[in-house]
Amino acid sequence: MAVAAEGRLRDAAGEGYSVAWPYLRPADEDRQWWNGFVYSSGQLLTLRQALSRYEFARLGFVQPNGRPLADQQRLVRVLCALSTRYLPGVLGRVSMPPDADELVLRRYRASTNTLDLLTQAGFDPVRLAGTADGLLAQAHDDPLRDWLPLIRYAGHRQGWSKLRGRSLENMWRRVAAEILLRAHEGLTADGHLDPLPDLTGAACWSAQHDRLTPRHGDAESLERALAERGLSPRPKVLLLVDGETELYHVPPLLSELGLRTPQDVRVQRTKGSKVNPHLIARYSIARASAERSARAGSSTHHRQRC
């Protein structure tokens, strides 16, 4: 931050590569010296492509055109421009240096004009949704793809940041896509862009089904995501039995029928006919009934990639 305030930042991409770059610490510098390269999270999204281009160059191959590189650089610029405005809302937290003025930051976030930011980044607003879809499509090739409906409810610091490898990389792609899509929604509210497509009832998978904050009626709630993966504390069926004899015989019978986990059927002893089963039923299924009523009228289709 101090270097930026003093105007001593330079764009290394414009200087070209040189073996004379001072990567090593001079003998007269203390151990706090460093090589001075600063990366944004947006640049790390393009790291694989950069390493691939480096390998081609090392082997003596010349890239046919510079368009992919230009597109990646444009993506990095637009993410840097929009992140201060939208990233805290995506991650659910604000991160700033110790000496930063939080009030100034909040005023900036409230007063920034998205169109101006896109102009500074040299990014066409019409490309926001398409670029986000491309990021989401890349992230769809993920070993934890089927767990995304549950992972999207996890927090950043104590949740999905603990992932490693390709799954963590894909989560950052989804974060980048969410920044672009929120910018699109903001411009839609101001009348500058058409609304994003409504995916409610869609029969086929599309990239925006994998948004971190899905905006369609078929998106899985946390309760539904837990239930679909056998993790919900609430069973699908609550079976009330009268006494000890039934409690002894019914679970083995259910096991023979393949209903072995508490998430399928939970057997609850009522200890006689004086217990009001309605109270137990309300506790167990009220939330599920309310959720089902809220979704009434909208059909849920199995999605397959088209």
Secondary structure as UniProt FT lines:
FT   HELIX           2..5
FT   TURN            6..7
FT   HELIX           12..14
FT   TURN            19..20
FT   TURN            27..28
FT   TURN            31..32
FT   HELIX           41..44
FT   TURN            45..46
FT   HELIX           47..58
FT   TURN            59..60
FT   HELIX           67..91
FT   TURN            98..99
FT   HELIX           102..111
FT   HELIX           114..121
FT   HELIX           125..127
FT   HELIX           128..139
FT   TURN            143..144
FT   HELIX           145..147
FT   HELIX           148..151
FT   TURN            152..153
FT   TURN            156..159
FT   HELIX           160..162
FT   HELIX           165..189
FT   TURN            190..191
FT   TURN            200..201
FT   STRAND          204..205
FT   HELIX           207..210
FT   TURN            217..218
FT   HELIX           222..228
FT   TURN            229..230
FT   STRAND          237..241
FT   HELIX           244..256
FT   TURN            257..258
FT   TURN            262..264
FT   STRAND          265..269
FT   TURN            273..274
FT   HELIX           277..294
FT   TURN            295..297
FT   STRAND          304..305
//
